[in-house]
């Protein structure tokens, strides 16, 4: 696919007024989120000299985020994006300021996880952006597919550039610079995003009979069987991300090139970003449930490449190629998973449903990182790549076991065949 074909194909998304504004504002918020983790580690290792403390504080934030994301999603579905995002963005500055003061003033270590956990749960701007696309193009499945592909590629772009920017700020200026910049970008992005009222989805009113588990008083969207399958699959996918990151750092360190780990991980995100953009140009010809299972199967296949490279003790260049190839299956799977959520759930539960999926990923990242750290401590370099390969196989087994639930969602929606713009 020639690069010049990308621009006209994605340009059609921005024909609707206000789409450029909320996309750019959401991008600022996601960049801030991707900077926060490495900025926190740099701050605490520099000011307190402890990687263990940094890991504990980060883990506290992951737990709070995993619990808080669906709760914020439910509030957004009930009260609207702007009414939740604005006070939440302003509130986050309080625990962040408390954290920086505790670090600066030498407060006891136990205060730091409390501060970080108090500010870790925030509205999911990526999910809210996808909800806007789903509303704007609710009658155009091809455009929704294109929009979900764009959003996934933007996610990957942020996770490539955010850690690099955070580390650069912390090492060039002061250790606090990364978190302060992340706070400024995140607050600005959330407020600008909330200000785009004309693209905000209206609050959905109950309309007649709904499928079981999706009525006006249905409670958690996890009552929808298909979403439970997706949440478990995303949890396994998060384990892929967490274990790949730790294993790659350990492998590069064993070869005496630890700084190169950031570049290697950037190749994973780069492969996913490119694949996401190209995947958006394809005309969806099969139901989302079928495409999702195919994506998970492809992910399980390509993740054998880093495992083979790691066990073979190859250098950084072949490993980088294997990691880039492994990343190409991630975006299509995530894109189709988000499309499935939009098909399975009514609009009034869309933000909460996508937040549940993201929470599954967050929990998986934490579990995968912990497992990979233990494996790296006690086994030869490269052995840890068995973890992402195993997690991908687990995701495939979960998807196959719940395939009837996923395909039931396809049959219930039964969208008309879409015609995409010429590519």
Protein Blocks (a to p, Z undefined) as FASTA:
>chain_A
ZZklmmmmmmmmmmpghklmmmmmmmmmmmmmmmmmmmmmmmmmmmnopaklmmmmmmmm
mmmmmmmmmmmmmmmmmnojklmmmmmmmmmmmmmmmmmmmmmnopafklmmmmmmmmmp
ccdfklmmmmmmmmmmmmlmklmmmmmmmmmmmmmmmmmmmmmmmmmmmmmmcmklmmmm
mmmmmmmmmmmmmmmmmlpccddddehjadehiafknopaklpmklmmmmmmmmmmmmmm
mmmmmmmmmmmmmnopamlmmmmmmmmmmmmmmmmmmmmmpccfbdfklmmmmmmmmmmm
mmmmmmmmmmnopafklmmmmmmmmmmmmmmmmmmmmmmmmmmpcfklmmmmmmmmmmmm
mmmmmmmmmmmmmmmmmmcehjlmmmmmmmmmmmmmmmmmmmmmmmmmmmmnopacdddd
dZZ
